[in-house]
Amino acid sequence: MAMWIILGCMAFIILAGSARGRGGVAFADVTTLVMLFGLIALADLVLSRFTDTGDMAWTVAALLAGGFAIDALYGLMAPERQRRRDQKLRQLMHRRRRA
């Protein structure tokens, strides 16, 4: 079940980004999400050696994908506020590179 939620969220992220005319940003978000899934899988692999993790990795991955999908929906509903947030993040990253 979690796999379908994750795939649906990823598809929604790409569709929402394409509808806004920012398909590249959507694919970057999906790529970031896939890398986070890899980190979750690695953490689950290590933690499962010591304790029973059950389906916790799937649950965390589904919640994370849902968060990214909500962010994409927010970008559709309030593109100007999303643009301001992106500019602030860009400025923050630019300052960190200089330091």
Gaussian input, Z-matrix of N, CA and C with variables (Angstrom, degrees):
# hf/3-21g

backbone

0 1
 N
 C     1     B1
 C     2     B2     1     A1
 N     3     B3     2     A2     1     D1
 C     4     B4     3     A3     2     D2
 C     5     B5     4     A4     3     D3
 N     6     B6     5     A5     4     D4
 C     7     B7     6     A6     5     D5
 C     8     B8     7     A7     6     D6
 N     9     B9     8     A8     7     D7
 C    10    B10     9     A9     8     D8
 C    11    B11    10    A10     9     D9
 N    12    B12    11    A11    10    D10
 C    13    B13    12    A12    11    D11
 C    14    B14    13    A13    12    D12
 N    15    B15    14    A14    13    D13
 C    16    B16    15    A15    14    D14
 C    17    B17    16    A16    15    D15
 N    18    B18    17    A17    16    D16
 C    19    B19    18    A18    17    D17
 C    20    B20    19    A19    18    D18
 N    21    B21    20    A20    19    D19
 C    22    B22    21    A21    20    D20
 C    23    B23    22    A22    21    D21
 N    24    B24    23    A23    22    D22
 C    25    B25    24    A24    23    D23
 C    26    B26    25    A25    24    D24
 N    27    B27    26    A26    25    D25
 C    28    B28    27    A27    26    D26
 C    29    B29    28    A28    27    D27
 N    30    B30    29    A29    28    D28
 C    31    B31    30    A30    29    D29
 C    32    B32    31    A31    30    D30
 N    33    B33    32    A32    31    D31
 C    34    B34    33    A33    32    D32
 C    35    B35    34    A34    33    D33
 N    36    B36    35    A35    34    D34
 C    37    B37    36    A36    35    D35
 C    38    B38    37    A37    36    D36
 N    39    B39    38    A38    37    D37
 C    40    B40    39    A39    38    D38
 C    41    B41    40    A40    39    D39
 N    42    B42    41    A41    40    D40
 C    43    B43    42    A42    41    D41
 C    44    B44    43    A43    42    D42
 N    45    B45    44    A44    43    D43
 C    46    B46    45    A45    44    D44
 C    47    B47    46    A46    45    D45
 N    48    B48    47    A47    46    D46
 C    49    B49    48    A48    47    D47
 C    50    B50    49    A49    48    D48
 N    51    B51    50    A50    49    D49
 C    52    B52    51    A51    50    D50
 C    53    B53    52    A52    51    D51
 N    54    B54    53    A53    52    D52
 C    55    B55    54    A54    53    D53
 C    56    B56    55    A55    54    D54
 N    57    B57    56    A56    55    D55
 C    58    B58    57    A57    56    D56
 C    59    B59    58    A58    57    D57
 N    60    B60    59    A59    58    D58
 C    61    B61    60    A60    59    D59
 C    62    B62    61    A61    60    D60
 N    63    B63    62    A62    61    D61
 C    64    B64    63    A63    62    D62
 C    65    B65    64    A64    63    D63
 N    66    B66    65    A65    64    D64
 C    67    B67    66    A66    65    D65
 C    68    B68    67    A67    66    D66
 N    69    B69    68    A68    67    D67
 C    70    B70    69    A69    68    D68
 C    71    B71    70    A70    69    D69
 N    72    B72    71    A71    70    D70
 C    73    B73    72    A72    71    D71
 C    74    B74    73    A73    72    D72
 N    75    B75    74    A74    73    D73
 C    76    B76    75    A75    74    D74
 C    77    B77    76    A76    75    D75
 N    78    B78    77    A77    76    D76
 C    79    B79    78    A78    77    D77
 C    80    B80    79    A79    78    D78
 N    81    B81    80    A80    79    D79
 C    82    B82    81    A81    80    D80
 C    83    B83    82    A82    81    D81
 N    84    B84    83    A83    82    D82
 C    85    B85    84    A84    83    D83
 C    86    B86    85    A85    84    D84
 N    87    B87    86    A86    85    D85
 C    88    B88    87    A87    86    D86
 C    89    B89    88    A88    87    D87
 N    90    B90    89    A89    88    D88
 C    91    B91    90    A90    89    D89
 C    92    B92    91    A91    90    D90
 N    93    B93    92    A92    91    D91
 C    94    B94    93    A93    92    D92
 C    95    B95    94    A94    93    D93
 N    96    B96    95    A95    94    D94
 C    97    B97    96    A96    95    D95
 C    98    B98    97    A97    96    D96
 N    99    B99    98    A98    97    D97
 C   100   B100    99    A99    98    D98
 C   101   B101   100   A100    99    D99
 N   102   B102   101   A101   100   D100
 C   103   B103   102   A102   101   D101
 C   104   B104   103   A103   102   D102
 N   105   B105   104   A104   103   D103
 C   106   B106   105   A105   104   D104
 C   107   B107   106   A106   105   D105
 N   108   B108   107   A107   106   D106
 C   109   B109   108   A108   107   D107
 C   110   B110   109   A109   108   D108
 N   111   B111   110   A110   109   D109
 C   112   B112   111   A111   110   D110
 C   113   B113   112   A112   111   D111
 N   114   B114   113   A113   112   D112
 C   115   B115   114   A114   113   D113
 C   116   B116   115   A115   114   D114
 N   117   B117   116   A116   115   D115
 C   118   B118   117   A117   116   D116
 C   119   B119   118   A118   117   D117
 N   120   B120   119   A119   118   D118
 C   121   B121   120   A120   119   D119
 C   122   B122   121   A121   120   D120
 N   123   B123   122   A122   121   D121
 C   124   B124   123   A123   122   D122
 C   125   B125   124   A124   123   D123
 N   126   B126   125   A125   124   D124
 C   127   B127   126   A126   125   D125
 C   128   B128   127   A127   126   D126
 N   129   B129   128   A128   127   D127
 C   130   B130   129   A129   128   D128
 C   131   B131   130   A130   129   D129
 N   132   B132   131   A131   130   D130
 C   133   B133   132   A132   131   D131
 C   134   B134   133   A133   132   D132
 N   135   B135   134   A134   133   D133
 C   136   B136   135   A135   134   D134
 C   137   B137   136   A136   135   D135
 N   138   B138   137   A137   136   D136
 C   139   B139   138   A138   137   D137
 C   140   B140   139   A139   138   D138
 N   141   B141   140   A140   139   D139
 C   142   B142   141   A141   140   D140
 C   143   B143   142   A142   141   D141
 N   144   B144   143   A143   142   D142
 C   145   B145   144   A144   143   D143
 C   146   B146   145   A145   144   D144
 N   147   B147   146   A146   145   D145
 C   148   B148   147   A147   146   D146
 C   149   B149   148   A148   147   D147
 N   150   B150   149   A149   148   D148
 C   151   B151   150   A150   149   D149
 C   152   B152   151   A151   150   D150
 N   153   B153   152   A152   151   D151
 C   154   B154   153   A153   152   D152
 C   155   B155   154   A154   153   D153
 N   156   B156   155   A155   154   D154
 C   157   B157   156   A156   155   D155
 C   158   B158   157   A157   156   D156
 N   159   B159   158   A158   157   D157
 C   160   B160   159   A159   158   D158
 C   161   B161   160   A160   159   D159
 N   162   B162   161   A161   160   D160
 C   163   B163   162   A162   161   D161
 C   164   B164   163   A163   162   D162
 N   165   B165   164   A164   163   D163
 C   166   B166   165   A165   164   D164
 C   167   B167   166   A166   165   D165
 N   168   B168   167   A167   166   D166
 C   169   B169   168   A168   167   D167
 C   170   B170   169   A169   168   D168
 N   171   B171   170   A170   169   D169
 C   172   B172   171   A171   170   D170
 C   173   B173   172   A172   171   D171
 N   174   B174   173   A173   172   D172
 C   175   B175   174   A174   173   D173
 C   176   B176   175   A175   174   D174
 N   177   B177   176   A176   175   D175
 C   178   B178   177   A177   176   D176
 C   179   B179   178   A178   177   D177
 N   180   B180   179   A179   178   D178
 C   181   B181   180   A180   179   D179
 C   182   B182   181   A181   180   D180
 N   183   B183   182   A182   181   D181
 C   184   B184   183   A183   182   D182
 C   185   B185   184   A184   183   D183
 N   186   B186   185   A185   184   D184
 C   187   B187   186   A186   185   D185
 C   188   B188   187   A187   186   D186
 N   189   B189   188   A188   187   D187
 C   190   B190   189   A189   188   D188
 C   191   B191   190   A190   189   D189
 N   192   B192   191   A191   190   D190
 C   193   B193   192   A192   191   D191
 C   194   B194   193   A193   192   D192
 N   195   B195   194   A194   193   D193
 C   196   B196   195   A195   194   D194
 C   197   B197   196   A196   195   D195
 N   198   B198   197   A197   196   D196
 C   199   B199   198   A198   197   D197
 C   200   B200   199   A199   198   D198
 N   201   B201   200   A200   199   D199
 C   202   B202   201   A201   200   D200
 C   203   B203   202   A202   201   D201
 N   204   B204   203   A203   202   D202
 C   205   B205   204   A204   203   D203
 C   206   B206   205   A205   204   D204
 N   207   B207   206   A206   205   D205
 C   208   B208   207   A207   206   D206
 C   209   B209   208   A208   207   D207
 N   210   B210   209   A209   208   D208
 C   211   B211   210   A210   209   D209
 C   212   B212   211   A211   210   D210
 N   213   B213   212   A212   211   D211
 C   214   B214   213   A213   212   D212
 C   215   B215   214   A214   213   D213
 N   216   B216   215   A215   214   D214
 C   217   B217   216   A216   215   D215
 C   218   B218   217   A217   216   D216
 N   219   B219   218   A218   217   D217
 C   220   B220   219   A219   218   D218
 C   221   B221   220   A220   219   D219
 N   222   B222   221   A221   220   D220
 C   223   B223   222   A222   221   D221
 C   224   B224   223   A223   222   D222
 N   225   B225   224   A224   223   D223
 C   226   B226   225   A225   224   D224
 C   227   B227   226   A226   225   D225
 N   228   B228   227   A227   226   D226
 C   229   B229   228   A228   227   D227
 C   230   B230   229   A229   228   D228
 N   231   B231   230   A230   229   D229
 C   232   B232   231   A231   230   D230
 C   233   B233   232   A232   231   D231
 N   234   B234   233   A233   232   D232
 C   235   B235   234   A234   233   D233
 C   236   B236   235   A235   234   D234
 N   237   B237   236   A236   235   D235
 C   238   B238   237   A237   236   D236
 C   239   B239   238   A238   237   D237
 N   240   B240   239   A239   238   D238
 C   241   B241   240   A240   239   D239
 C   242   B242   241   A241   240   D240
 N   243   B243   242   A242   241   D241
 C   244   B244   243   A243   242   D242
 C   245   B245   244   A244   243   D243
 N   246   B246   245   A245   244   D244
 C   247   B247   246   A246   245   D245
 C   248   B248   247   A247   246   D246
 N   249   B249   248   A248   247   D247
 C   250   B250   249   A249   248   D248
 C   251   B251   250   A250   249   D249
 N   252   B252   251   A251   250   D250
 C   253   B253   252   A252   251   D251
 C   254   B254   253   A253   252   D252
 N   255   B255   254   A254   253   D253
 C   256   B256   255   A255   254   D254
 C   257   B257   256   A256   255   D255
 N   258   B258   257   A257   256   D256
 C   259   B259   258   A258   257   D257
 C   260   B260   259   A259   258   D258
 N   261   B261   260   A260   259   D259
 C   262   B262   261   A261   260   D260
 C   263   B263   262   A262   261   D261
 N   264   B264   263   A263   262   D262
 C   265   B265   264   A264   263   D263
 C   266   B266   265   A265   264   D264
 N   267   B267   266   A266   265   D265
 C   268   B268   267   A267   266   D266
 C   269   B269   268   A268   267   D267
 N   270   B270   269   A269   268   D268
 C   271   B271   270   A270   269   D269
 C   272   B272   271   A271   270   D270
 N   273   B273   272   A272   271   D271
 C   274   B274   273   A273   272   D272
 C   275   B275   274   A274   273   D273
 N   276   B276   275   A275   274   D274
 C   277   B277   276   A276   275   D275
 C   278   B278   277   A277   276   D276
 N   279   B279   278   A278   277   D277
 C   280   B280   279   A279   278   D278
 C   281   B281   280   A280   279   D279
 N   282   B282   281   A281   280   D280
 C   283   B283   282   A282   281   D281
 C   284   B284   283   A283   282   D282
 N   285   B285   284   A284   283   D283
 C   286   B286   285   A285   284   D284
 C   287   B287   286   A286   285   D285
 N   288   B288   287   A287   286   D286
 C   289   B289   288   A288   287   D287
 C   290   B290   289   A289   288   D288
 N   291   B291   290   A290   289   D289
 C   292   B292   291   A291   290   D290
 C   293   B293   292   A292   291   D291
 N   294   B294   293   A293   292   D292
 C   295   B295   294   A294   293   D293
 C   296   B296   295   A295   294   D294

   B1=1.4458
   B2=1.5303
   B3=1.3236
   B4=1.4636
   B5=1.5243
   B6=1.3281
   B7=1.4655
   B8=1.5270
   B9=1.3321
   B10=1.4723
   B11=1.5222
   B12=1.3202
   B13=1.4631
   B14=1.5259
   B15=1.3304
   B16=1.4666
   B17=1.5220
   B18=1.3290
   B19=1.4688
   B20=1.5311
   B21=1.3304
   B22=1.4666
   B23=1.5223
   B24=1.3238
   B25=1.4672
   B26=1.5199
   B27=1.3258
   B28=1.4627
   B29=1.5266
   B30=1.3255
   B31=1.4614
   B32=1.5281
   B33=1.3264
   B34=1.4593
   B35=1.5249
   B36=1.3308
   B37=1.4666
   B38=1.5272
   B39=1.3238
   B40=1.4649
   B41=1.5292
   B42=1.3342
   B43=1.4640
   B44=1.5308
   B45=1.3318
   B46=1.4641
   B47=1.5281
   B48=1.3207
   B49=1.4616
   B50=1.5199
   B51=1.3241
   B52=1.4615
   B53=1.5216
   B54=1.3284
   B55=1.4660
   B56=1.5201
   B57=1.3297
   B58=1.4673
   B59=1.5206
   B60=1.3154
   B61=1.4592
   B62=1.5184
   B63=1.3230
   B64=1.4595
   B65=1.5311
   B66=1.3186
   B67=1.4607
   B68=1.5209
   B69=1.3366
   B70=1.4612
   B71=1.5144
   B72=1.3298
   B73=1.4633
   B74=1.5258
   B75=1.3306
   B76=1.4646
   B77=1.5281
   B78=1.3278
   B79=1.4637
   B80=1.5259
   B81=1.3201
   B82=1.4743
   B83=1.5297
   B84=1.3297
   B85=1.4628
   B86=1.5268
   B87=1.3248
   B88=1.4652
   B89=1.5270
   B90=1.3145
   B91=1.4639
   B92=1.5268
   B93=1.3246
   B94=1.4611
   B95=1.5194
   B96=1.3157
   B97=1.4591
   B98=1.5251
   B99=1.3172
   B100=1.4719
   B101=1.5266
   B102=1.3302
   B103=1.4674
   B104=1.5321
   B105=1.3235
   B106=1.4611
   B107=1.5256
   B108=1.3395
   B109=1.4626
   B110=1.5236
   B111=1.3252
   B112=1.4613
   B113=1.5143
   B114=1.3331
   B115=1.4660
   B116=1.5300
   B117=1.3259
   B118=1.4605
   B119=1.5263
   B120=1.3303
   B121=1.4618
   B122=1.5231
   B123=1.3141
   B124=1.4613
   B125=1.5277
   B126=1.3195
   B127=1.4637
   B128=1.5247
   B129=1.3305
   B130=1.4611
   B131=1.5259
   B132=1.3147
   B133=1.4597
   B134=1.5285
   B135=1.3219
   B136=1.4665
   B137=1.5258
   B138=1.3301
   B139=1.4596
   B140=1.5153
   B141=1.3394
   B142=1.4595
   B143=1.5243
   B144=1.3166
   B145=1.4679
   B146=1.5218
   B147=1.3447
   B148=1.4615
   B149=1.5244
   B150=1.3252
   B151=1.4551
   B152=1.5281
   B153=1.3128
   B154=1.4625
   B155=1.5250
   B156=1.3247
   B157=1.4625
   B158=1.5229
   B159=1.3052
   B160=1.4598
   B161=1.5171
   B162=1.3189
   B163=1.4697
   B164=1.5268
   B165=1.3049
   B166=1.4671
   B167=1.5273
   B168=1.3287
   B169=1.4685
   B170=1.5246
   B171=1.3355
   B172=1.4640
   B173=1.5174
   B174=1.3271
   B175=1.4667
   B176=1.5259
   B177=1.3237
   B178=1.4637
   B179=1.5299
   B180=1.3331
   B181=1.4655
   B182=1.5289
   B183=1.3243
   B184=1.4697
   B185=1.5250
   B186=1.3342
   B187=1.4680
   B188=1.5222
   B189=1.3115
   B190=1.4589
   B191=1.5318
   B192=1.3239
   B193=1.4656
   B194=1.5231
   B195=1.3275
   B196=1.4619
   B197=1.5219
   B198=1.3158
   B199=1.4588
   B200=1.5150
   B201=1.3323
   B202=1.4623
   B203=1.5270
   B204=1.3472
   B205=1.4685
   B206=1.5282
   B207=1.3272
   B208=1.4712
   B209=1.5245
   B210=1.3324
   B211=1.4645
   B212=1.5290
   B213=1.3302
   B214=1.4686
   B215=1.5291
   B216=1.3226
   B217=1.4634
   B218=1.5251
   B219=1.3225
   B220=1.4623
   B221=1.5242
   B222=1.3348
   B223=1.4550
   B224=1.5143
   B225=1.3302
   B226=1.4686
   B227=1.5270
   B228=1.3221
   B229=1.4616
   B230=1.5265
   B231=1.3197
   B232=1.4645
   B233=1.5272
   B234=1.3360
   B235=1.4641
   B236=1.5211
   B237=1.3287
   B238=1.4656
   B239=1.5244
   B240=1.3211
   B241=1.4695
   B242=1.5263
   B243=1.3180
   B244=1.4638
   B245=1.5303
   B246=1.3161
   B247=1.4615
   B248=1.5299
   B249=1.3411
   B250=1.4678
   B251=1.5217
   B252=1.3276
   B253=1.4576
   B254=1.5209
   B255=1.3287
   B256=1.4641
   B257=1.5253
   B258=1.3364
   B259=1.4599
   B260=1.5214
   B261=1.3315
   B262=1.4557
   B263=1.5241
   B264=1.3343
   B265=1.4640
   B266=1.5275
   B267=1.3254
   B268=1.4594
   B269=1.5281
   B270=1.3350
   B271=1.4581
   B272=1.5270
   B273=1.3219
   B274=1.4561
   B275=1.5194
   B276=1.3174
   B277=1.4663
   B278=1.5260
   B279=1.3313
   B280=1.4625
   B281=1.5342
   B282=1.3453
   B283=1.4711
   B284=1.5114
   B285=1.3299
   B286=1.4652
   B287=1.5191
   B288=1.3160
   B289=1.4701
   B290=1.5123
   B291=1.3203
   B292=1.4684
   B293=1.5262
   B294=1.3162
   B295=1.4845
   B296=1.5086
   A1=110.90
   A2=116.21
   A3=119.86
   A4=110.68
   A5=116.61
   A6=120.24
   A7=110.79
   A8=116.80
   A9=120.16
   A10=111.11
   A11=116.82
   A12=120.06
   A13=109.88
   A14=115.66
   A15=120.40
   A16=110.88
   A17=117.07
   A18=120.36
   A19=111.48
   A20=116.62
   A21=119.95
   A22=112.21
   A23=116.49
   A24=120.44
   A25=111.24
   A26=116.39
   A27=119.61
   A28=110.66
   A29=116.89
   A30=120.25
   A31=110.70
   A32=116.90
   A33=120.38
   A34=111.38
   A35=116.60
   A36=120.45
   A37=110.38
   A38=116.50
   A39=120.85
   A40=110.73
   A41=117.33
   A42=120.35
   A43=111.51
   A44=116.79
   A45=119.70
   A46=110.73
   A47=116.75
   A48=119.93
   A49=111.93
   A50=116.78
   A51=120.27
   A52=111.28
   A53=116.40
   A54=119.88
   A55=111.22
   A56=116.78
   A57=120.79
   A58=112.05
   A59=116.81
   A60=119.98
   A61=112.37
   A62=116.57
   A63=121.39
   A64=108.99
   A65=114.41
   A66=120.03
   A67=113.46
   A68=116.36
   A69=120.27
   A70=112.40
   A71=116.36
   A72=120.84
   A73=109.65
   A74=116.55
   A75=120.39
   A76=110.66
   A77=116.99
   A78=119.26
   A79=111.08
   A80=117.45
   A81=120.46
   A82=109.97
   A83=117.40
   A84=120.69
   A85=111.24
   A86=116.34
   A87=120.08
   A88=110.30
   A89=117.23
   A90=120.54
   A91=110.54
   A92=117.62
   A93=121.43
   A94=110.68
   A95=116.24
   A96=121.68
   A97=110.89
   A98=117.55
   A99=121.13
   A100=110.51
   A101=117.46
   A102=119.59
   A103=110.96
   A104=116.86
   A105=119.73
   A106=111.40
   A107=116.80
   A108=120.01
   A109=110.71
   A110=116.37
   A111=120.34
   A112=111.60
   A113=117.14
   A114=120.60
   A115=111.46
   A116=116.45
   A117=120.22
   A118=110.06
   A119=116.83
   A120=120.41
   A121=111.13
   A122=116.83
   A123=120.84
   A124=110.91
   A125=116.85
   A126=120.44
   A127=110.99
   A128=116.67
   A129=120.46
   A130=110.84
   A131=116.59
   A132=120.87
   A133=110.81
   A134=116.12
   A135=120.26
   A136=110.95
   A137=116.75
   A138=120.01
   A139=112.76
   A140=117.52
   A141=119.73
   A142=112.08
   A143=117.49
   A144=120.73
   A145=111.05
   A146=116.35
   A147=120.90
   A148=113.53
   A149=117.04
   A150=120.65
   A151=109.41
   A152=116.03
   A153=120.50
   A154=108.55
   A155=116.27
   A156=120.23
   A157=112.30
   A158=117.93
   A159=120.84
   A160=111.48
   A161=116.51
   A162=122.30
   A163=111.75
   A164=116.86
   A165=120.27
   A166=111.69
   A167=118.03
   A168=120.46
   A169=110.82
   A170=117.37
   A171=120.63
   A172=110.47
   A173=116.47
   A174=120.44
   A175=110.84
   A176=116.76
   A177=120.80
   A178=110.12
   A179=117.11
   A180=120.79
   A181=110.80
   A182=117.30
   A183=120.45
   A184=110.92
   A185=117.24
   A186=120.09
   A187=111.15
   A188=116.61
   A189=120.96
   A190=111.09
   A191=116.71
   A192=120.38
   A193=110.86
   A194=116.76
   A195=120.49
   A196=111.69
   A197=116.90
   A198=120.67
   A199=112.27
   A200=116.28
   A201=119.93
   A202=110.67
   A203=117.12
   A204=120.48
   A205=110.93
   A206=116.86
   A207=120.04
   A208=110.23
   A209=116.65
   A210=120.10
   A211=110.71
   A212=117.08
   A213=120.57
   A214=110.61
   A215=116.83
   A216=120.67
   A217=110.48
   A218=117.21
   A219=122.12
   A220=110.10
   A221=116.78
   A222=120.64
   A223=112.38
   A224=117.05
   A225=120.29
   A226=111.49
   A227=115.80
   A228=119.71
   A229=112.57
   A230=117.61
   A231=120.98
   A232=109.23
   A233=117.31
   A234=119.10
   A235=114.02
   A236=117.64
   A237=119.58
   A238=111.19
   A239=117.02
   A240=120.11
   A241=110.28
   A242=117.09
   A243=120.77
   A244=109.62
   A245=116.88
   A246=121.00
   A247=110.66
   A248=116.85
   A249=120.53
   A250=110.97
   A251=116.75
   A252=120.27
   A253=110.97
   A254=116.20
   A255=120.29
   A256=111.21
   A257=117.34
   A258=120.59
   A259=111.03
   A260=117.84
   A261=120.84
   A262=110.67
   A263=116.48
   A264=119.71
   A265=111.06
   A266=116.22
   A267=120.39
   A268=111.13
   A269=116.64
   A270=120.53
   A271=111.39
   A272=116.75
   A273=120.82
   A274=111.15
   A275=117.21
   A276=121.07
   A277=110.72
   A278=116.53
   A279=120.15
   A280=110.32
   A281=116.65
   A282=120.30
   A283=111.45
   A284=117.52
   A285=120.32
   A286=111.75
   A287=117.26
   A288=120.05
   A289=111.39
   A290=116.10
   A291=119.88
   A292=111.27
   A293=116.12
   A294=120.26
   A295=112.33
   D1=-42.97
   D2=-178.24
   D3=-63.18
   D4=-34.21
   D5=-179.73
   D6=-61.25
   D7=-40.69
   D8=179.72
   D9=-69.17
   D10=-35.91
   D11=176.63
   D12=-63.88
   D13=-44.46
   D14=-179.80
   D15=-63.14
   D16=-47.15
   D17=179.85
   D18=-63.70
   D19=-39.58
   D20=177.37
   D21=-63.55
   D22=-40.92
   D23=177.92
   D24=-65.22
   D25=-41.32
   D26=179.52
   D27=-64.67
   D28=-41.44
   D29=177.44
   D30=-64.00
   D31=-40.39
   D32=178.87
   D33=-64.02
   D34=-39.77
   D35=178.87
   D36=-60.23
   D37=-45.53
   D38=-179.36
   D39=-66.60
   D40=-43.24
   D41=179.89
   D42=-65.79
   D43=-41.18
   D44=179.77
   D45=-66.05
   D46=-40.96
   D47=177.95
   D48=-65.53
   D49=-39.05
   D50=178.40
   D51=-67.58
   D52=-36.98
   D53=179.07
   D54=-66.14
   D55=-31.39
   D56=177.65
   D57=-82.22
   D58=-7.52
   D59=-177.88
   D60=82.07
   D61=19.42
   D62=-178.53
   D63=-127.60
   D64=58.53
   D65=-178.67
   D66=-62.77
   D67=-33.85
   D68=179.53
   D69=-63.82
   D70=-39.63
   D71=177.98
   D72=-66.56
   D73=-38.53
   D74=178.85
   D75=-63.71
   D76=-43.80
   D77=178.65
   D78=-67.34
   D79=-32.90
   D80=175.51
   D81=-65.82
   D82=-40.03
   D83=176.88
   D84=-62.99
   D85=-43.39
   D86=179.48
   D87=-65.61
   D88=-39.03
   D89=177.96
   D90=-64.26
   D91=-41.98
   D92=176.01
   D93=-61.94
   D94=-40.92
   D95=178.66
   D96=-62.78
   D97=-42.64
   D98=179.14
   D99=-64.65
   D100=-39.44
   D101=176.93
   D102=-64.66
   D103=-39.40
   D104=176.57
   D105=-64.78
   D106=-35.30
   D107=175.25
   D108=-61.80
   D109=-38.90
   D110=177.12
   D111=-62.87
   D112=-41.72
   D113=177.19
   D114=-65.33
   D115=-39.32
   D116=177.36
   D117=-63.56
   D118=-43.01
   D119=179.45
   D120=-63.52
   D121=-41.16
   D122=178.45
   D123=-64.58
   D124=-44.71
   D125=178.05
   D126=-62.96
   D127=-39.84
   D128=178.28
   D129=-64.98
   D130=-39.02
   D131=178.96
   D132=-62.39
   D133=-43.88
   D134=-179.71
   D135=-69.75
   D136=-46.81
   D137=-177.70
   D138=-67.58
   D139=-29.96
   D140=-179.48
   D141=-69.95
   D142=-14.57
   D143=174.84
   D144=-70.59
   D145=-28.20
   D146=-174.22
   D147=-105.54
   D148=-27.40
   D149=-177.15
   D150=-149.42
   D151=163.24
   D152=178.26
   D153=-82.52
   D154=112.16
   D155=-178.55
   D156=-90.06
   D157=-16.65
   D158=179.25
   D159=62.31
   D160=-132.84
   D161=179.54
   D162=-99.95
   D163=23.96
   D164=-175.79
   D165=-61.68
   D166=-38.24
   D167=-179.69
   D168=-62.93
   D169=-41.92
   D170=178.52
   D171=-64.42
   D172=-39.77
   D173=-179.63
   D174=-65.07
   D175=-46.04
   D176=179.53
   D177=-63.67
   D178=-41.70
   D179=179.81
   D180=-64.14
   D181=-40.88
   D182=179.00
   D183=-66.07
   D184=-40.81
   D185=177.74
   D186=-64.96
   D187=-40.00
   D188=178.58
   D189=-65.02
   D190=-43.70
   D191=177.20
   D192=-63.55
   D193=-38.85
   D194=176.69
   D195=-62.94
   D196=-38.81
   D197=176.93
   D198=-62.96
   D199=-42.50
   D200=177.49
   D201=-65.56
   D202=-37.01
   D203=178.75
   D204=-67.46
   D205=-38.70
   D206=177.04
   D207=-64.97
   D208=-37.62
   D209=176.55
   D210=-63.58
   D211=-39.34
   D212=177.60
   D213=-66.49
   D214=-39.14
   D215=177.06
   D216=-64.89
   D217=-40.21
   D218=176.48
   D219=-60.49
   D220=-39.04
   D221=177.47
   D222=-64.85
   D223=-32.94
   D224=176.82
   D225=-72.13
   D226=-38.62
   D227=-174.13
   D228=-80.99
   D229=-33.49
   D230=-177.16
   D231=-136.54
   D232=71.19
   D233=-174.50
   D234=-63.17
   D235=-31.79
   D236=-178.96
   D237=-68.93
   D238=-41.58
   D239=177.68
   D240=-67.32
   D241=-37.07
   D242=177.45
   D243=-64.40
   D244=-40.39
   D245=179.94
   D246=-63.78
   D247=-41.66
   D248=177.89
   D249=-63.34
   D250=-40.76
   D251=178.38
   D252=-63.85
   D253=-42.24
   D254=178.41
   D255=-62.88
   D256=-39.37
   D257=178.38
   D258=-65.43
   D259=-39.80
   D260=178.08
   D261=-64.73
   D262=-40.72
   D263=177.52
   D264=-64.44
   D265=-40.26
   D266=178.37
   D267=-62.19
   D268=-43.25
   D269=178.36
   D270=-64.25
   D271=-40.38
   D272=178.24
   D273=-62.71
   D274=-44.34
   D275=179.91
   D276=-67.31
   D277=-35.91
   D278=178.94
   D279=-65.54
   D280=-40.50
   D281=177.88
   D282=-65.63
   D283=-36.45
   D284=179.95
   D285=-69.41
   D286=-33.34
   D287=178.27
   D288=-67.33
   D289=-35.41
   D290=-179.54
   D291=-71.35
   D292=-34.51
   D293=-175.77
   D294=-75.88

